[in-house]
Amino acid sequence: MLELSWAVQKIVSVATGIEDVFVYANSAQIKVQIAPIEIFVEMSAHKIKDQDELFANMKAKISEWKQKNYFKQPVNLTLIPMQWKMEIGI
């Protein structure tokens, strides 16, 4: 999971052109018929020029990483454009 998280962080950073991308990963402690690994990419909608192109790019790079690293577990990818307003360091 840690290796996948680092890889996804780099892939999303390159695909979006945003250096300070961060990744949260969680692996269930109890696993019964576990679903594939879920990757959620949330980013400001106004930073997405072409949603389909961005999604296809991330999908291709994750698939490429999986093949190179013999990572067999299925991965679900979700891109979530966000309309948020935030203030940091109040």
Helices and strands as residue ranges (DSSP letters): H 2-16, E 37-44, G 45-47, H 51-68, E 75-82
